[in-house]
Amino acid sequence: MFLVYKSPEQTKGFNFPYQIGNPGDSPTSAIPQIHEVNDMDIVVVGSDGLFDNVDNEMIMEILQKEVNESRKINDIKKVCLELGNLAYRLSLDKFIFIFFSKKFEK
Protein backbone atom coordinates (compact mmCIF):
# COMPACT_ATOMS: atom_id res chain seq x y z
CA MET A 1 0.00 0.00 0.00
CA PHE A 2 1.30 3.45 -0.86
CA LEU A 3 0.14 7.05 -1.14
CA VAL A 4 -0.59 8.09 -4.71
CA TYR A 5 -1.78 11.66 -4.26
CA LYS A 6 -2.49 14.19 -1.53
CA SER A 7 -4.21 17.37 -2.57
CA PRO A 8 -2.75 20.70 -1.49
CA GLU A 9 -4.50 22.60 1.27
CA GLN A 10 -7.16 25.00 0.14
CA THR A 11 -6.93 27.89 2.58
CA LYS A 12 -7.18 31.64 2.52
CA GLY A 13 -3.95 31.83 4.50
CA PHE A 14 -2.08 30.09 7.31
CA ASN A 15 -4.58 28.55 9.76
CA PHE A 16 -7.44 30.17 7.84
CA PRO A 17 -9.29 27.39 6.00
CA TYR A 18 -12.37 27.93 3.93
CA GLN A 19 -15.54 27.53 5.97
CA ILE A 20 -18.28 26.03 3.86
CA GLY A 21 -21.78 26.80 5.09
CA ASN A 22 -24.14 29.60 5.90
CA PRO A 23 -22.67 31.98 6.83
CA GLY A 24 -19.40 31.04 5.26
CA ASP A 25 -17.69 30.41 1.98
CA SER A 26 -19.45 29.10 -1.08
CA PRO A 27 -18.64 25.54 -2.15
CA THR A 28 -17.60 27.11 -5.47
CA SER A 29 -14.55 28.48 -3.58
CA ALA A 30 -13.05 25.00 -3.71
CA ILE A 31 -10.62 24.07 -6.44
CA PRO A 32 -12.23 21.16 -8.29
CA GLN A 33 -10.03 18.22 -9.12
CA ILE A 34 -10.54 15.09 -11.16
CA HIS A 35 -8.60 11.90 -10.48
CA GLU A 36 -8.68 8.46 -11.95
CA VAL A 37 -9.62 5.97 -9.27
CA ASN A 38 -9.05 2.30 -9.92
CA ASP A 39 -10.85 -0.71 -8.55
CA MET A 40 -9.55 -1.49 -5.04
CA ASP A 41 -8.09 2.00 -4.50
CA ILE A 42 -8.66 3.43 -1.04
CA VAL A 43 -9.58 7.11 -0.89
CA VAL A 44 -9.25 8.96 2.41
CA VAL A 45 -11.27 12.17 2.58
CA GLY A 46 -10.99 14.46 5.56
CA SER A 47 -10.88 18.03 6.77
CA ASP A 48 -8.20 20.03 8.54
CA GLY A 49 -9.37 18.35 11.76
CA LEU A 50 -7.86 15.12 10.46
CA PHE A 51 -4.97 16.28 8.33
CA ASP A 52 -3.65 18.95 10.75
CA ASN A 53 -3.30 16.31 13.44
CA VAL A 54 -2.65 12.97 11.75
CA ASP A 55 0.17 12.59 9.24
CA ASN A 56 0.20 10.31 6.21
CA GLU A 57 2.26 7.62 7.93
CA MET A 58 -0.23 7.35 10.81
CA ILE A 59 -3.14 7.08 8.39
CA MET A 60 -1.32 4.36 6.43
CA GLU A 61 -0.59 2.40 9.63
CA ILE A 62 -4.26 2.36 10.57
CA LEU A 63 -5.31 1.36 7.06
CA GLN A 64 -2.71 -1.41 6.80
CA LYS A 65 -4.04 -3.04 9.97
CA GLU A 66 -7.51 -3.29 8.43
CA VAL A 67 -6.77 -4.09 4.78
CA ASN A 68 -6.88 -7.79 4.00
CA GLU A 69 -4.97 -9.76 1.37
CA SER A 70 -7.72 -8.98 -1.16
CA ARG A 71 -7.01 -5.24 -0.63
CA LYS A 72 -10.42 -4.73 0.95
CA ILE A 73 -10.97 -2.96 4.25
CA ASN A 74 -12.23 -5.42 6.86
CA ASP A 75 -14.14 -2.89 8.98
CA ILE A 76 -14.51 0.61 7.53
CA LYS A 77 -16.38 1.87 10.59
CA LYS A 78 -13.46 0.80 12.78
CA VAL A 79 -11.00 2.64 10.50
CA CYS A 80 -13.08 5.82 10.58
CA LEU A 81 -13.47 5.72 14.35
CA GLU A 82 -9.77 5.04 14.86
CA LEU A 83 -8.77 7.94 12.59
CA GLY A 84 -11.25 10.30 14.24
CA ASN A 85 -10.25 9.29 17.75
CA LEU A 86 -6.55 9.62 16.93
CA ALA A 87 -7.06 13.08 15.43
CA TYR A 88 -8.97 14.15 18.52
CA ARG A 89 -6.40 12.78 20.99
CA LEU A 90 -3.50 14.37 19.11
CA SER A 91 -5.32 17.71 18.89
CA LEU A 92 -5.35 17.81 22.71
CA ASP A 93 -1.67 16.91 23.13
CA LYS A 94 0.29 20.13 23.63
CA PHE A 95 3.64 18.32 23.54
CA ILE A 96 3.46 16.35 20.30
CA PHE A 97 5.12 17.73 17.18
CA ILE A 98 2.33 17.30 14.64
CA PHE A 99 1.89 18.29 11.02
CA PHE A 100 0.21 21.56 12.03
CA SER A 101 3.16 22.40 14.30
CA LYS A 102 5.54 21.84 11.39
CA LYS A 103 3.56 24.29 9.25
CA PHE A 104 3.52 26.83 12.08
CA GLU A 105 7.33 26.77 12.29
CA LYS A 106 7.70 27.81 8.65
mmCIF file of the C-alpha atoms, coordinates in Angstrom:
data_MODEL
# 
_entry.id   MODEL 
# 
loop_
_atom_site.group_PDB 
_atom_site.id 
_atom_site.type_symbol 
_atom_site.label_atom_id 
_atom_site.label_alt_id 
_atom_site.label_comp_id 
_atom_site.label_asym_id 
_atom_site.label_entity_id 
_atom_site.label_seq_id 
_atom_site.pdbx_PDB_ins_code 
_atom_site.Cartn_x 
_atom_site.Cartn_y 
_atom_site.Cartn_z 
_atom_site.occupancy 
_atom_site.B_iso_or_equiv 
_atom_site.pdbx_formal_charge 
_atom_site.auth_seq_id 
_atom_site.auth_comp_id 
_atom_site.auth_asym_id 
_atom_site.auth_atom_id 
_atom_site.pdbx_PDB_model_num 
ATOM 1   C CA . MET A 1 1   ? 0.000   0.000  0.000   1.00 0.00 ? 1   MET A CA 1 
ATOM 2   C CA . PHE A 1 2   ? 1.302   3.452  -0.860  1.00 0.00 ? 2   PHE A CA 1 
ATOM 3   C CA . LEU A 1 3   ? 0.135   7.055  -1.136  1.00 0.00 ? 3   LEU A CA 1 
ATOM 4   C CA . VAL A 1 4   ? -0.588  8.092  -4.709  1.00 0.00 ? 4   VAL A CA 1 
ATOM 5   C CA . TYR A 1 5   ? -1.776  11.656 -4.262  1.00 0.00 ? 5   TYR A CA 1 
ATOM 6   C CA . LYS A 1 6   ? -2.493  14.187 -1.534  1.00 0.00 ? 6   LYS A CA 1 
ATOM 7   C CA . SER A 1 7   ? -4.212  17.372 -2.566  1.00 0.00 ? 7   SER A CA 1 
ATOM 8   C CA . PRO A 1 8   ? -2.750  20.704 -1.494  1.00 0.00 ? 8   PRO A CA 1 
ATOM 9   C CA . GLU A 1 9   ? -4.502  22.595 1.270   1.00 0.00 ? 9   GLU A CA 1 
ATOM 10  C CA . GLN A 1 10  ? -7.162  24.999 0.141   1.00 0.00 ? 10  GLN A CA 1 
ATOM 11  C CA . THR A 1 11  ? -6.930  27.887 2.580   1.00 0.00 ? 11  THR A CA 1 
ATOM 12  C CA . LYS A 1 12  ? -7.179  31.639 2.518   1.00 0.00 ? 12  LYS A CA 1 
ATOM 13  C CA . GLY A 1 13  ? -3.947  31.829 4.500   1.00 0.00 ? 13  GLY A CA 1 
ATOM 14  C CA . PHE A 1 14  ? -2.085  30.086 7.312   1.00 0.00 ? 14  PHE A CA 1 
ATOM 15  C CA . ASN A 1 15  ? -4.576  28.552 9.762   1.00 0.00 ? 15  ASN A CA 1 
ATOM 16  C CA . PHE A 1 16  ? -7.444  30.166 7.836   1.00 0.00 ? 16  PHE A CA 1 
ATOM 17  C CA . PRO A 1 17  ? -9.293  27.387 5.996   1.00 0.00 ? 17  PRO A CA 1 
ATOM 18  C CA . TYR A 1 18  ? -12.372 27.935 3.929   1.00 0.00 ? 18  TYR A CA 1 
ATOM 19  C CA . GLN A 1 19  ? -15.544 27.532 5.972   1.00 0.00 ? 19  GLN A CA 1 
ATOM 20  C CA . ILE A 1 20  ? -18.285 26.035 3.859   1.00 0.00 ? 20  ILE A CA 1 
ATOM 21  C CA . GLY A 1 21  ? -21.777 26.800 5.087   1.00 0.00 ? 21  GLY A CA 1 
ATOM 22  C CA . ASN A 1 22  ? -24.137 29.603 5.898   1.00 0.00 ? 22  ASN A CA 1 
ATOM 23  C CA . PRO A 1 23  ? -22.668 31.984 6.828   1.00 0.00 ? 23  PRO A CA 1 
ATOM 24  C CA . GLY A 1 24  ? -19.403 31.042 5.256   1.00 0.00 ? 24  GLY A CA 1 
ATOM 25  C CA . ASP A 1 25  ? -17.688 30.407 1.981   1.00 0.00 ? 25  ASP A CA 1 
ATOM 26  C CA . SER A 1 26  ? -19.455 29.100 -1.080  1.00 0.00 ? 26  SER A CA 1 
ATOM 27  C CA . PRO A 1 27  ? -18.639 25.537 -2.150  1.00 0.00 ? 27  PRO A CA 1 
ATOM 28  C CA . THR A 1 28  ? -17.601 27.107 -5.468  1.00 0.00 ? 28  THR A CA 1 
ATOM 29  C CA . SER A 1 29  ? -14.554 28.484 -3.580  1.00 0.00 ? 29  SER A CA 1 
ATOM 30  C CA . ALA A 1 30  ? -13.049 25.000 -3.713  1.00 0.00 ? 30  ALA A CA 1 
ATOM 31  C CA . ILE A 1 31  ? -10.616 24.068 -6.440  1.00 0.00 ? 31  ILE A CA 1 
ATOM 32  C CA . PRO A 1 32  ? -12.233 21.160 -8.288  1.00 0.00 ? 32  PRO A CA 1 
ATOM 33  C CA . GLN A 1 33  ? -10.026 18.219 -9.122  1.00 0.00 ? 33  GLN A CA 1 
ATOM 34  C CA . ILE A 1 34  ? -10.538 15.094 -11.158 1.00 0.00 ? 34  ILE A CA 1 
ATOM 35  C CA . HIS A 1 35  ? -8.602  11.905 -10.475 1.00 0.00 ? 35  HIS A CA 1 
ATOM 36  C CA . GLU A 1 36  ? -8.675  8.461  -11.952 1.00 0.00 ? 36  GLU A CA 1 
ATOM 37  C CA . VAL A 1 37  ? -9.618  5.973  -9.271  1.00 0.00 ? 37  VAL A CA 1 
ATOM 38  C CA . ASN A 1 38  ? -9.054  2.300  -9.920  1.00 0.00 ? 38  ASN A CA 1 
ATOM 39  C CA . ASP A 1 39  ? -10.853 -0.708 -8.551  1.00 0.00 ? 39  ASP A CA 1 
ATOM 40  C CA . MET A 1 40  ? -9.553  -1.490 -5.039  1.00 0.00 ? 40  MET A CA 1 
ATOM 41  C CA . ASP A 1 41  ? -8.091  2.002  -4.496  1.00 0.00 ? 41  ASP A CA 1 
ATOM 42  C CA . ILE A 1 42  ? -8.662  3.430  -1.038  1.00 0.00 ? 42  ILE A CA 1 
ATOM 43  C CA . VAL A 1 43  ? -9.581  7.112  -0.895  1.00 0.00 ? 43  VAL A CA 1 
ATOM 44  C CA . VAL A 1 44  ? -9.253  8.964  2.414   1.00 0.00 ? 44  VAL A CA 1 
ATOM 45  C CA . VAL A 1 45  ? -11.270 12.172 2.575   1.00 0.00 ? 45  VAL A CA 1 
ATOM 46  C CA . GLY A 1 46  ? -10.986 14.465 5.561   1.00 0.00 ? 46  GLY A CA 1 
ATOM 47  C CA . SER A 1 47  ? -10.876 18.032 6.772   1.00 0.00 ? 47  SER A CA 1 
ATOM 48  C CA . ASP A 1 48  ? -8.197  20.030 8.545   1.00 0.00 ? 48  ASP A CA 1 
ATOM 49  C CA . GLY A 1 49  ? -9.372  18.351 11.756  1.00 0.00 ? 49  GLY A CA 1 
ATOM 50  C CA . LEU A 1 50  ? -7.863  15.117 10.463  1.00 0.00 ? 50  LEU A CA 1 
ATOM 51  C CA . PHE A 1 51  ? -4.966  16.285 8.326   1.00 0.00 ? 51  PHE A CA 1 
ATOM 52  C CA . ASP A 1 52  ? -3.651  18.951 10.746  1.00 0.00 ? 52  ASP A CA 1 
ATOM 53  C CA . ASN A 1 53  ? -3.304  16.309 13.440  1.00 0.00 ? 53  ASN A CA 1 
ATOM 54  C CA . VAL A 1 54  ? -2.646  12.966 11.752  1.00 0.00 ? 54  VAL A CA 1 
ATOM 55  C CA . ASP A 1 55  ? 0.171   12.593 9.243   1.00 0.00 ? 55  ASP A CA 1 
ATOM 56  C CA . ASN A 1 56  ? 0.199   10.311 6.208   1.00 0.00 ? 56  ASN A CA 1 
ATOM 57  C CA . GLU A 1 57  ? 2.255   7.615  7.930   1.00 0.00 ? 57  GLU A CA 1 
ATOM 58  C CA . MET A 1 58  ? -0.227  7.351  10.810  1.00 0.00 ? 58  MET A CA 1 
ATOM 59  C CA . ILE A 1 59  ? -3.136  7.076  8.386   1.00 0.00 ? 59  ILE A CA 1 
ATOM 60  C CA . MET A 1 60  ? -1.324  4.362  6.431   1.00 0.00 ? 60  MET A CA 1 
ATOM 61  C CA . GLU A 1 61  ? -0.590  2.400  9.631   1.00 0.00 ? 61  GLU A CA 1 
ATOM 62  C CA . ILE A 1 62  ? -4.258  2.365  10.571  1.00 0.00 ? 62  ILE A CA 1 
ATOM 63  C CA . LEU A 1 63  ? -5.314  1.355  7.063   1.00 0.00 ? 63  LEU A CA 1 
ATOM 64  C CA . GLN A 1 64  ? -2.714  -1.406 6.798   1.00 0.00 ? 64  GLN A CA 1 
ATOM 65  C CA . LYS A 1 65  ? -4.039  -3.036 9.973   1.00 0.00 ? 65  LYS A CA 1 
ATOM 66  C CA . GLU A 1 66  ? -7.506  -3.291 8.429   1.00 0.00 ? 66  GLU A CA 1 
ATOM 67  C CA . VAL A 1 67  ? -6.766  -4.088 4.781   1.00 0.00 ? 67  VAL A CA 1 
ATOM 68  C CA . ASN A 1 68  ? -6.883  -7.790 4.000   1.00 0.00 ? 68  ASN A CA 1 
ATOM 69  C CA . GLU A 1 69  ? -4.973  -9.757 1.370   1.00 0.00 ? 69  GLU A CA 1 
ATOM 70  C CA . SER A 1 70  ? -7.718  -8.976 -1.163  1.00 0.00 ? 70  SER A CA 1 
ATOM 71  C CA . ARG A 1 71  ? -7.007  -5.244 -0.628  1.00 0.00 ? 71  ARG A CA 1 
ATOM 72  C CA . LYS A 1 72  ? -10.423 -4.733 0.953   1.00 0.00 ? 72  LYS A CA 1 
ATOM 73  C CA . ILE A 1 73  ? -10.972 -2.964 4.254   1.00 0.00 ? 73  ILE A CA 1 
ATOM 74  C CA . ASN A 1 74  ? -12.233 -5.420 6.865   1.00 0.00 ? 74  ASN A CA 1 
ATOM 75  C CA . ASP A 1 75  ? -14.135 -2.893 8.980   1.00 0.00 ? 75  ASP A CA 1 
ATOM 76  C CA . ILE A 1 76  ? -14.508 0.610  7.528   1.00 0.00 ? 76  ILE A CA 1 
ATOM 77  C CA . LYS A 1 77  ? -16.377 1.872  10.589  1.00 0.00 ? 77  LYS A CA 1 
ATOM 78  C CA . LYS A 1 78  ? -13.457 0.795  12.783  1.00 0.00 ? 78  LYS A CA 1 
ATOM 79  C CA . VAL A 1 79  ? -10.999 2.636  10.502  1.00 0.00 ? 79  VAL A CA 1 
ATOM 80  C CA . CYS A 1 80  ? -13.081 5.820  10.576  1.00 0.00 ? 80  CYS A CA 1 
ATOM 81  C CA . LEU A 1 81  ? -13.472 5.717  14.349  1.00 0.00 ? 81  LEU A CA 1 
ATOM 82  C CA . GLU A 1 82  ? -9.773  5.037  14.863  1.00 0.00 ? 82  GLU A CA 1 
ATOM 83  C CA . LEU A 1 83  ? -8.765  7.938  12.587  1.00 0.00 ? 83  LEU A CA 1 
ATOM 84  C CA . GLY A 1 84  ? -11.254 10.299 14.240  1.00 0.00 ? 84  GLY A CA 1 
ATOM 85  C CA . ASN A 1 85  ? -10.245 9.290  17.755  1.00 0.00 ? 85  ASN A CA 1 
ATOM 86  C CA . LEU A 1 86  ? -6.551  9.616  16.929  1.00 0.00 ? 86  LEU A CA 1 
ATOM 87  C CA . ALA A 1 87  ? -7.056  13.076 15.433  1.00 0.00 ? 87  ALA A CA 1 
ATOM 88  C CA . TYR A 1 88  ? -8.972  14.149 18.518  1.00 0.00 ? 88  TYR A CA 1 
ATOM 89  C CA . ARG A 1 89  ? -6.396  12.782 20.990  1.00 0.00 ? 89  ARG A CA 1 
ATOM 90  C CA . LEU A 1 90  ? -3.503  14.365 19.107  1.00 0.00 ? 90  LEU A CA 1 
ATOM 91  C CA . SER A 1 91  ? -5.323  17.708 18.892  1.00 0.00 ? 91  SER A CA 1 
ATOM 92  C CA . LEU A 1 92  ? -5.349  17.810 22.714  1.00 0.00 ? 92  LEU A CA 1 
ATOM 93  C CA . ASP A 1 93  ? -1.670  16.907 23.128  1.00 0.00 ? 93  ASP A CA 1 
ATOM 94  C CA . LYS A 1 94  ? 0.292   20.132 23.630  1.00 0.00 ? 94  LYS A CA 1 
ATOM 95  C CA . PHE A 1 95  ? 3.637   18.322 23.545  1.00 0.00 ? 95  PHE A CA 1 
ATOM 96  C CA . ILE A 1 96  ? 3.459   16.351 20.302  1.00 0.00 ? 96  ILE A CA 1 
ATOM 97  C CA . PHE A 1 97  ? 5.115   17.730 17.180  1.00 0.00 ? 97  PHE A CA 1 
ATOM 98  C CA . ILE A 1 98  ? 2.329   17.304 14.643  1.00 0.00 ? 98  ILE A CA 1 
ATOM 99  C CA . PHE A 1 99  ? 1.895   18.293 11.023  1.00 0.00 ? 99  PHE A CA 1 
ATOM 100 C CA . PHE A 1 100 ? 0.208   21.555 12.027  1.00 0.00 ? 100 PHE A CA 1 
ATOM 101 C CA . SER A 1 101 ? 3.162   22.404 14.296  1.00 0.00 ? 101 SER A CA 1 
ATOM 102 C CA . LYS A 1 102 ? 5.539   21.836 11.388  1.00 0.00 ? 102 LYS A CA 1 
ATOM 103 C CA . LYS A 1 103 ? 3.555   24.293 9.245   1.00 0.00 ? 103 LYS A CA 1 
ATOM 104 C CA . PHE A 1 104 ? 3.522   26.826 12.084  1.00 0.00 ? 104 PHE A CA 1 
ATOM 105 C CA . GLU A 1 105 ? 7.330   26.775 12.295  1.00 0.00 ? 105 GLU A CA 1 
ATOM 106 C CA . LYS A 1 106 ? 7.701   27.806 8.651   1.00 0.00 ? 106 LYS A CA 1 
# 
